[in-house]
Amino acid sequence: MTSPFEALGALAHQEIEVAPGLRHLEVYTLDGLLTLLWHGEPGARHVVLACGGAMGGLLGPARALYHDLGTRFAAQGIATVRVGYRRPNDLGLCVHDLVAAADLAARAGGRRFVTMGHSFGGAVALRAGVVLGDPCAGVVTLATQAAGCEDADQLAAVPTLHLHGDADELLPHQASEVVQMLTGGELVILPATGHLLREAADEVRARLEAWIPARFEGVAGRPA
């Protein structure tokens, strides 16, 4: 059976350590270039998979959230893989990219995963969580769209956290409310906060710095 990473049909790949604890990987495929920024030990058992919106991107919302979380979590023994899509806005391919990153991490020792996505990436993170199954320890959506989240009810047994600003100029916070009704997870509406969550950046960081490591500690009855 072909694994998700093998199914990429990689023509070549290369990597470099750009700083202590941070690697840059590039995977060349006929469907585009998959870029991964990998914080922490390659063999970490606990891994966060973070993805951007419909235009791609690696920094995340809330003032480079993904970079900051990756640095902080690495010090706790949690790896973070920031995923740059081969073809942004193609939901199927983007989900494959996240699952292929999980496959690559699993080959090195990864066992449990939290998926996290902003805007369009919320749908990617949710769908990837469904595909991962039991190894998925949690899912975070940030100002998510509702489109593409129709199967989110399959994550009813997985802890989920949905953050959305009530002043979002692109996607109304009702989108996260719809998704939360499907997942049964936790919903936080951030006052006076727009789509990029800049206004609530400190609160978003604080919540995720507590919520994500807790998923790897066996919260909600899941063994660590």
N, C-alpha and C positions, 0 to 999 in steps of 0.2 A: 504494500500500500504506500502511495506517495505521501510524504509528509507535507505540511503547509509550506515549509521553507523550500523543499525540493520542488514543489509545484510552481514556485516563482520562475523556474527555468532560468536561473542565473547564468549569464554569459561569463561574468567575472565578478570578483569582489575584492575590496581592499580595505585596510583599516590602519589607523594611526592613533597613538596616544597624544592628544593635544595638550593635556595637562594631567597632573597626578590625579588618578581616579576618574578621568574622563576620556573616553575613546570615541573616535569618529569612524563610522563604518559606512561604506558605499557598496550597494549591490546593483549591478548593471543587469537589466532585463529588457526584453523586447517591448514590454509595456511601460518602460521608463526607469528612472533611477530611484531606488529605495535608499533613503538616508536615515541612519540611526545615530543618535548621540547617546552614549551609554555611560551613565554615572554609576560608580561603585564597583565592587568586585565582580568580575565576569561569572564567578560561580555562586553568586548569592542565591539562596533558596527563595527569598521573597523579592518580587519584582513588580514595579509599577510601570505600566505601559501608557504613555501619554501622547495624545494626538491633537492636531489643530482643526481648524474649520474648513470650509469649502475651498479656500484658497491655499490650504496647507499651512506651513509654518512650524517652527520648532520651539519658539519661546513660550507660547501659551498666553492666556489673558492675564489681567491683574498685574501688569508690570513685570513681565518675564517670570511668571509663576513657575513654569516647569523647570527652568534652570535653577531657581532658588530651592525648590523642593528636592530636586535631584541632588544638589550639593548637601542639603541638610540630611536627607535620608541616607546618603552614602555613609555618613558618619555613624549611622545607627545599624549598618549592615544590610540596608535595603537598597537594592539596585533600582534605578529608574532608566527606562529606555524611551527617549523622545523620538517619535516616528515621523519622518518626512515622507509623505505618500509618493508613490510612483505616479499616480494620476489623480490629483485632488478633484473632489466633487463626484468621483465615481464610487458610489457606496460599496458595491461588491468588491472592487479592487482594494479599496481602503480598509475594509474589514479584513481582507486577506493579508494586507500588509501588517496589521496589528497582530493577527494570529501567527503569521510567519515570524515576527519578532519574538513572540512567546515561545515558538518552537525552537528558535535559535537559543533563547535563554535557557530553555529546558535541557538542551543538549549540554549546556555548561553546568547545570545543577539547579536551575530554577524549578520550583515545585508549586508555588502559589502566586497568584497574580491579582493585582487590582488594575482595572482598565479605567482610563480617565480621558474625557474628550470635551472640547469646547465647541459650541454652536453645532454645525454639521457633525463635528467630531463626537458629540454626545450620542448620536445614532450609531456611529462607528463603535464607540466604546461599549454600548449596550449590546449590539449584535455580536461583537467579539466575545463579550462575556457569555452569551448564550452558546457560542461555538466552543469556547474553552470548557464549559461544563464545570465539573466539581473542582478543578484547580482554580477557578475564579473565586477569590475571597471577597471581592467587592467591586462596585462600579460607581464612578463619580461622573456626573454630567454637570457642565458649566454653561449656563445660558443655552440649553439645548434646543434644537428644533424637535418637533413631534414627528415629522415625516421620517419614515424609516425605522420608527420605534414600535411598530405595531406588534412585534413579538416580545416586547419587554415583559409581558406577564410570565414568560418562562423563567424570569429571574426572581420570582416571588420568594424563593428560598435563599437568595443571595442578598446581603446587605447593600443597599444603594443610597447614595446621597445626591440630591439635586439642588444646585445653587443657581439662583436667577435674580437679576435686578428688576425692580418694579418700574424703572425708567428705561428699559431696553428699547433702543430705537430701531432694532432690526427684527427681533423675535419677541413677542409678548410673553410675559411670565406665565400666561395660561398654558403655553406649550409645555413647560416643565410640570405644571399641575396635571395635565393629561398624562404625561409619562409617569409621574408619581402614582397616579391612580392605578396604572398597570403594574408597576413594580411593588407597590406597597411600602416603598422606602421612605426616607426622610426628605422633606422639602424645606428649604430655607429661602424666603423671599427677602432680598436685600434692598432696603429703602434707598431711594434717590441714586440708584446705581444703573449704569448703562450696559451695553452689550459686552464691552471689554472688561467689565468689573473693576475698573480702575478705582472708582470711588470707595469701594469696599475691599481694596487689595489686602489690607492688614487683617481684616476679619476672615477673608477667604483663606489666607495663609494659615492663620491660627486654627481654623476649623480643620483644614486638611492635614496640618502637622499633627493633630491629635487623632483624627478619624482614620486616616490610612494606616498608620502603624498598629492601631487597635485591631484592625481586620486581620493582621498577621499574628496577633496574640490570641486568636481563638474566640473573639467576640461572637455572639449569636450562635454559640454551640458548635462552631466549626473548629476542629483540632488544629493546632499550630503545626 
